[in-house]
Amino acid sequence: MRYGNGPQILHGIDLDLEQGSFHFLTGPSGAGKSTLLRLMYLAERPSEGNISLFGHDVQSLGRLRRHIGVVFQEFRLLDHLSAVDNVALPLRVTGIKEETVMANAAELLRWVGLEEKHLAAQPSTLSGGQQQRLAIARAVIGRPALLIADEPTGNVDDAMAMRLMYLFEELNRLGTTVVIATHNQALIDHFGHPVLYLERGALTRIDRRNGEGVPVSLEEEGE
């Protein structure tokens, strides 16, 4: 992947995520993590090579995107909508009954620690941590087939970070494939999921199942 005539941001990446897997994505700043995530949620097309999701080529963008939940670093909340309406939006476009939509949205907001008084608040009136939790609730409410989260615990305290991680794990147990980009090594160590390590645009895997934690080339692994 490169932008225009600029240098290659990513190169030689050959990655196959199994359905229902859970991976952390980490690496130094500037390694290309956000670019890799943008390719995964179809915000960018690769300069070379191909991407397929759920067994389909990415030409079917509109249909495929409905099955992807994304937690952005910059949140991307709609400030003209209330907190509960932001979360309800992914369900509304599917045609679910409004009473069901609102009940699910309110319940999920309470679960991520946003109290009743915050449901009608506009995002701009909330703190950074509250906006982070609101963005996460919006991303997961539709039980996406693929959840991509860029530093989803970066603006919350340790207790809330653990609570959000348990939410991601529960979603994963229900069948969602999860990819979380994070610099939080303590979080990675605590949950022990396989790690994709990105450095200088190249991707390796630290496979914790072998107990060694040594970066191994994906190509060497036969991926």
SVG drawing of the C-alpha trace seen along z (x, -y; Angstrom):
<svg xmlns="http://www.w3.org/2000/svg" viewBox="-41 -20 52 44">
<polyline fill="none" stroke="black" stroke-width="0.4" points="0.0,0.0 1.2,-3.5 -0.5,-6.9 0.0,-8.5 3.7,-8.5 4.8,-8.3 6.8,-5.5 5.3,-2.1 3.4,-2.1 2.8,1.7 4.6,4.4 4.5,8.1 1.5,8.7 -0.2,12.0 -2.8,12.4 -5.7,14.8 -7.8,14.3 -9.9,17.2 -13.6,16.6 -14.1,16.2 -10.5,15.4 -9.3,12.7 -6.0,10.8 -4.2,7.9 -2.3,5.7 0.7,3.8 4.0,2.2 5.8,-1.1 4.2,-4.4 4.3,-5.0 4.6,-1.3 1.4,-1.4 -1.2,0.1 -3.9,-2.4 -3.4,-1.9 -3.7,1.8 -6.9,1.4 -8.3,-1.0 -7.7,1.7 -9.5,4.2 -12.6,2.1 -12.5,1.1 -11.7,-2.6 -8.8,-2.1 -7.9,0.1 -4.5,1.7 -2.0,0.3 -1.1,3.9 -2.7,7.2 -6.2,8.2 -8.5,8.2 -11.5,10.5 -13.8,10.5 -16.3,13.2 -15.4,15.1 -16.2,12.3 -14.1,9.9 -14.1,6.3 -15.9,5.1 -19.1,5.7 -18.3,2.8 -21.7,1.6 -23.0,5.0 -19.8,6.1 -19.4,2.9 -22.7,3.6 -21.0,6.6 -18.1,4.6 -18.0,2.7 -15.3,0.1 -14.0,-1.8 -12.0,-4.8 -9.4,-6.7 -11.2,-9.9 -14.6,-8.4 -16.5,-9.9 -19.7,-10.3 -22.6,-12.3 -22.9,-15.4 -26.4,-16.3 -27.6,-13.0 -28.0,-12.1 -25.8,-9.4 -28.5,-6.8 -29.4,-7.8 -25.7,-7.4 -25.7,-3.9 -29.1,-3.0 -28.2,-4.1 -26.6,-0.7 -29.8,1.1 -32.2,-1.4 -30.8,-0.9 -31.6,2.8 -35.3,2.2 -35.6,3.5 -38.6,2.2 -37.9,-1.1 -38.8,0.1 -36.4,2.9 -33.7,0.6 -34.0,-1.9 -34.1,0.8 -31.0,2.5 -29.1,-0.8 -30.0,-2.0 -29.0,1.3 -25.7,1.4 -24.9,-2.2 -25.6,-1.4 -23.3,1.7 -20.4,-0.5 -21.0,-2.8 -23.0,-5.6 -25.8,-6.4 -29.4,-7.3 -28.7,-11.0 -26.2,-10.6 -28.6,-9.0 -30.0,-12.2 -26.6,-14.1 -24.9,-15.2 -21.4,-13.7 -19.6,-17.1 -20.9,-17.4 -19.3,-14.1 -15.7,-13.6 -13.2,-11.8 -13.6,-8.6 -17.4,-8.7 -17.2,-9.4 -14.8,-6.4 -17.4,-4.1 -20.2,-5.6 -18.2,-4.8 -17.6,-1.2 -21.3,-0.7 -22.2,-1.9 -19.6,0.4 -20.8,3.6 -24.5,3.2 -25.2,4.9 -23.0,7.9 -20.8,7.4 -19.1,10.3 -15.8,8.4 -14.9,5.9 -11.9,3.6 -10.9,1.3 -8.1,-1.2 -6.8,-1.9 -10.3,-1.3 -9.2,-1.6 -6.9,-4.6 -9.2,-7.1 -10.5,-5.0 -9.2,-3.9 -7.9,-0.4 -11.1,0.9 -13.2,-0.3 -10.5,1.0 -11.0,4.5 -14.8,4.2 -14.6,3.2 -12.2,6.1 -14.7,8.5 -17.4,7.1 -15.1,7.7 -14.4,11.2 -18.1,12.0 -18.8,10.7 -16.0,13.0 -17.5,16.0 -20.7,15.2 -18.7,15.6 -17.4,12.1 -13.8,11.9 -12.0,9.3 -8.9,7.2 -7.7,4.7 -4.8,2.3 -3.2,1.3 0.1,0.2 -1.1,1.5 1.3,4.4 -0.3,5.2 -3.6,5.7 -2.1,7.9 -0.3,10.0 -3.4,10.3 -5.7,11.7 -3.1,13.7 -4.6,13.7 -2.3,14.0 -0.5,10.9 0.1,9.4 3.3,7.2 3.8,4.6 7.1,2.9 8.3,0.8 5.3,2.0 6.0,5.7 3.8,8.0 4.8,10.8 2.9,12.9 3.8,13.6 1.9,16.9 1.3,17.2 0.1,20.8 3.7,21.9 4.6,20.2 7.7,18.5 6.4,15.1 8.9,14.9 8.0,13.0 7.6,15.3 7.1,14.3 3.6,15.0 5.1,16.4 7.2,18.8 4.1,19.9 2.4,20.8 -0.2,18.0"/>
</svg>
